[in-house]
Amino acid sequence: MRKLKLTTWNPLRLYRGYKDMSKRLKEKTLEGNLVGEGLVQGGIIIFGKDGKPKYAYEEETGSEIPVDDIVAALNAVKSGKDEL
């Protein structure tokens, strides 16, 4: 389990990052809650047909998920490639 880590201690950058993230959530009509472990981060692991992990993406809080990269990795695994 990975915990959230700060990339800066600058209060102005933290505030700006919070505002940017809040704007993206509002644009996507997503709502959050204060229930659960808010500091635990997730990610995506893509496994090959052999059951071994081929690609991994670790979540970075406040950043968009790189959908194009994940789709490219899925297509690579589907076609049997080990590298993008």
C-alpha positions as CSV (number, residue, x, y, z in Angstrom):
1,M,0.0,0.0,0.0
2,R,1.5,3.3,-1.1
3,K,0.8,6.4,0.8
4,L,0.4,9.9,-0.6
5,K,3.6,11.9,-0.6
6,L,3.9,15.6,-1.1
7,T,5.9,16.9,-4.1
8,T,6.3,20.3,-2.5
9,W,6.0,22.1,0.9
10,N,5.3,25.5,-0.8
11,P,1.9,26.5,0.5
12,L,1.1,28.5,-2.7
13,R,1.9,25.5,-5.0
14,L,-0.2,23.2,-2.7
15,Y,-3.1,25.6,-2.8
16,R,-2.8,26.0,-6.6
17,G,-2.7,22.2,-7.1
18,Y,-5.8,21.8,-4.9
19,K,-7.7,24.4,-6.9
20,D,-6.7,22.8,-10.2
21,M,-7.8,19.4,-9.0
22,S,-11.1,20.7,-7.6
23,K,-11.7,22.4,-11.0
24,R,-11.1,19.1,-12.9
25,L,-13.4,17.2,-10.5
26,K,-16.2,19.8,-10.9
27,E,-15.9,19.8,-14.7
28,K,-16.3,16.0,-14.7
29,T,-19.2,16.3,-12.2
30,L,-17.4,14.0,-9.7
31,E,-17.9,14.3,-6.0
32,G,-15.7,13.1,-3.3
33,N,-16.3,12.2,0.3
34,L,-14.3,12.1,3.5
35,V,-14.9,8.4,4.2
36,G,-12.1,5.9,4.1
37,E,-8.4,6.1,3.8
38,G,-7.7,9.3,1.8
39,L,-4.0,8.9,1.7
40,V,-3.8,5.5,0.0
41,Q,-3.0,5.6,-3.7
42,G,-3.8,3.1,-6.3
43,G,-2.8,2.3,-9.8
44,I,-3.2,0.0,-12.8
45,I,-1.4,-3.2,-13.6
46,I,-1.8,-4.8,-17.0
47,F,-1.0,-8.6,-17.1
48,G,-0.1,-10.6,-20.1
49,K,-1.7,-13.9,-21.2
50,D,1.0,-15.7,-19.2
51,G,-0.3,-14.1,-16.0
52,K,2.8,-12.0,-15.5
53,P,2.6,-8.2,-15.1
54,K,3.7,-6.4,-18.2
55,Y,2.9,-2.7,-17.5
56,A,2.1,-0.7,-14.4
57,Y,0.9,2.8,-13.7
58,E,1.2,4.2,-10.2
59,E,-1.5,6.8,-9.4
60,E,-0.2,10.4,-8.8
61,T,-2.8,12.3,-6.8
62,G,-4.1,15.3,-8.7
63,S,-2.8,14.1,-12.0
64,E,-4.9,12.9,-14.9
65,I,-4.7,9.2,-15.8
66,P,-2.7,8.7,-19.0
67,V,-5.5,7.0,-20.9
68,D,-3.7,6.9,-24.2
69,D,-0.6,5.2,-22.6
70,I,-2.8,2.6,-20.9
71,V,-4.7,1.9,-24.1
72,A,-1.3,1.5,-26.0
73,A,-0.2,-0.9,-23.3
74,L,-3.4,-2.9,-23.6
75,N,-3.0,-3.1,-27.3
76,A,0.6,-4.2,-27.0
77,V,-0.3,-7.0,-24.6
78,K,-3.2,-8.0,-26.8
79,S,-0.8,-8.3,-29.8
80,G,1.8,-10.2,-27.8
81,K,4.4,-7.5,-27.6
82,D,6.5,-7.2,-24.4
83,E,7.4,-3.5,-25.1
84,L,5.6,-0.5,-26.4
